[in-house]
Amino acid sequence: MTKNKADNVLKRLYPVALTIALFTGFGNMPIYKRYYISSIPGLGWSGNFYINLNIHYSCGVVLLGLAVYFSLIYLKTSTSADRLTTTGLLRAVFFGLSLLTGILLAIRNLTEINFGFGSQMVVVFMHLGIAMILLVLSIGCAVVRSPWRRKP
């Protein structure tokens, strides 16, 4: 596979991984069983917390890898005229914040690490709020077809 085809595959992987991460992230709260979403045929797995959590972590790893890859590509190939658009910068900031708070939440689950209850709640609600802002930004940018970068 050539580099251009590989980049296209990776660019298509981003919205898929982000959508699955958002779906399973909301599934980590017990809303799918409570509101009978897990009763819909084919979505029975969404009521299982551990399946949701493992899929969410897997998508988080994919998104983290994509973020590192495309950041390195951007830094290597960008020129002074090739800049992120305003919406691209906003998405990048909220995407990075979402990854950062997600990493903190994953660290919190380690047995050796003990966050205080207040700091856990701050990180959880920050992660949720940032993810919701990223969701709205991503949908809005997809509707108006806003690119990430300005072409020189």
Backbone torsions as a table, in degrees:
resi	resn	phi	psi	omega
1	MET	NA	130.8	-179.8
2	THR	-74.8	166.0	-177.6
3	LYS	-60.9	-40.3	-179.2
4	ASN	-65.0	-42.1	178.1
5	LYS	-67.0	-38.6	178.4
6	ALA	-63.9	-42.6	177.6
7	ASP	-62.1	-40.3	178.5
8	ASN	-63.6	-40.3	177.5
9	VAL	-64.0	-43.6	-179.8
10	LEU	-66.8	-36.8	177.7
11	LYS	-66.7	-31.5	176.8
12	ARG	-80.0	-23.1	178.0
13	LEU	-71.1	-31.9	-177.7
14	TYR	-57.2	-55.5	-178.4
15	PRO	-65.3	-31.5	178.4
16	VAL	-66.4	-49.3	-179.7
17	ALA	-64.5	-38.3	179.5
18	LEU	-66.4	-42.0	179.0
19	THR	-63.8	-45.6	179.2
20	ILE	-65.0	-40.1	178.4
21	ALA	-63.1	-41.2	178.1
22	LEU	-65.8	-43.5	-179.6
23	PHE	-62.6	-47.6	-178.6
24	THR	-73.4	-26.7	176.3
25	GLY	-65.2	-43.8	175.6
26	PHE	-68.5	-27.3	177.0
27	GLY	-71.6	-18.9	176.1
28	ASN	-68.9	-23.3	168.8
29	MET	-84.0	148.1	-172.6
30	PRO	-79.0	43.3	-175.4
31	ILE	-86.7	-24.9	-175.5
32	TYR	-70.3	-38.3	176.0
33	LYS	-72.7	-41.9	-176.0
34	ARG	-62.7	-39.0	-177.9
35	TYR	-103.3	19.3	171.9
36	TYR	61.1	23.9	174.6
37	ILE	-69.2	-34.2	179.2
38	SER	-72.1	-8.1	176.4
39	SER	-84.6	-12.1	177.7
40	ILE	-68.2	132.4	-179.3
41	PRO	-55.1	130.1	-179.3
42	GLY	93.0	-12.9	-179.6
43	LEU	-112.2	18.1	179.6
44	GLY	-59.5	-33.1	179.4
45	TRP	-64.4	-23.7	-175.3
46	SER	-69.7	-15.8	177.4
47	GLY	-85.2	-6.7	-179.5
48	ASN	-94.1	115.1	-175.9
49	PHE	-58.7	-44.4	-174.3
50	TYR	-70.2	-36.0	175.1
51	ILE	-65.1	-45.4	176.8
52	ASN	-57.6	-45.4	-177.1
53	LEU	-64.2	-44.2	-179.6
54	ASN	-65.9	-40.7	177.2
55	ILE	-66.3	-39.9	179.3
56	HIS	-62.3	-45.5	178.0
57	TYR	-63.8	-40.7	179.4
58	SER	-62.3	-44.4	177.3
59	CYS	-65.9	-35.0	176.4
60	GLY	-62.4	-40.0	177.5
61	VAL	-65.3	-43.0	178.3
62	VAL	-61.8	-45.6	-179.4
63	LEU	-65.8	-38.1	177.0
64	LEU	-64.0	-42.5	176.9
65	GLY	-63.2	-42.5	177.7
66	LEU	-64.2	-39.3	179.4
67	ALA	-63.0	-44.5	179.0
68	VAL	-64.8	-46.5	-178.2
69	TYR	-59.8	-52.1	-176.4
70	PHE	-72.1	-27.9	174.6
71	SER	-66.3	-43.0	178.3
72	LEU	-65.8	-41.2	177.2
73	ILE	-62.5	-43.2	-179.8
74	TYR	-63.1	-44.8	-179.8
75	LEU	-65.7	-34.0	-178.5
76	LYS	-74.7	-38.2	-171.6
77	THR	-103.6	-9.9	-174.4
78	SER	-75.8	146.9	175.0
79	THR	-114.5	178.3	-179.4
80	SER	-66.9	-26.4	179.8
81	ALA	-86.4	-16.0	-177.3
82	ASP	-97.8	94.2	-175.9
83	ARG	-118.0	160.8	172.7
84	LEU	-69.5	144.5	172.8
85	THR	-72.8	169.8	178.7
86	THR	-60.6	-44.6	179.1
87	THR	-69.3	-33.5	176.2
88	GLY	-64.7	-41.0	177.8
89	LEU	-65.7	-43.1	177.7
90	LEU	-61.0	-45.3	178.8
91	ARG	-63.4	-40.6	180.0
92	ALA	-64.0	-41.2	-179.8
93	VAL	-65.4	-49.1	-178.6
94	PHE	-69.7	-32.1	175.3
95	PHE	-64.6	-44.9	178.1
96	GLY	-63.9	-41.8	177.4
97	LEU	-64.5	-38.3	177.6
98	SER	-63.9	-43.5	177.3
99	LEU	-63.8	-41.6	-179.0
100	LEU	-63.7	-47.8	179.5
101	THR	-68.5	-32.0	176.1
102	GLY	-65.8	-39.6	176.7
103	ILE	-64.3	-40.6	176.7
104	LEU	-62.2	-39.2	178.5
105	LEU	-67.7	-36.5	176.9
106	ALA	-67.7	-39.6	177.2
107	ILE	-63.8	-37.1	180.0
108	ARG	-60.3	-28.7	-178.6
109	ASN	-78.5	-8.8	176.9
110	LEU	-70.1	146.1	-175.0
111	THR	-71.1	-28.8	-177.5
112	GLU	-78.6	-17.9	-175.1
113	ILE	-98.8	134.6	179.1
114	ASN	-133.1	107.3	173.8
115	PHE	-87.9	152.7	172.2
116	GLY	-71.2	159.3	-177.1
117	PHE	-60.2	-43.4	-179.2
118	GLY	-62.7	-43.4	-179.8
119	SER	-69.5	-32.6	175.1
120	GLN	-62.2	-44.7	-178.4
121	MET	-66.7	-37.5	177.9
122	VAL	-61.9	-45.8	-178.4
123	VAL	-67.6	-40.8	179.7
124	VAL	-61.9	-48.0	-178.2
125	PHE	-71.7	-31.3	174.1
126	MET	-64.5	-44.7	-179.8
127	HIS	-61.6	-44.5	179.4
128	LEU	-64.5	-46.8	-179.3
129	GLY	-64.8	-42.6	179.0
130	ILE	-64.8	-40.5	178.7
131	ALA	-63.8	-38.2	178.7
132	MET	-68.9	-39.6	176.5
133	ILE	-64.1	-42.8	178.2
134	LEU	-62.8	-38.5	177.2
135	LEU	-61.0	-48.1	-179.8
136	VAL	-64.6	-43.5	177.8
137	LEU	-61.5	-44.6	-177.7
138	SER	-65.4	-42.5	178.6
139	ILE	-65.8	-45.3	179.4
140	GLY	-61.0	-42.7	179.6
141	CYS	-69.9	-31.7	177.2
142	ALA	-69.9	-37.4	-179.5
143	VAL	-65.8	-44.5	-178.1
144	VAL	-91.7	3.6	178.0
145	ARG	55.7	47.6	178.2
146	SER	-80.7	123.8	-179.6
147	PRO	-77.4	163.6	175.7
148	TRP	-75.2	-39.2	-174.6
149	ARG	-122.8	149.8	171.3
150	ARG	-85.0	135.6	175.1
151	LYS	-85.9	137.2	-177.9
152	PRO	-66.7	NA	NA
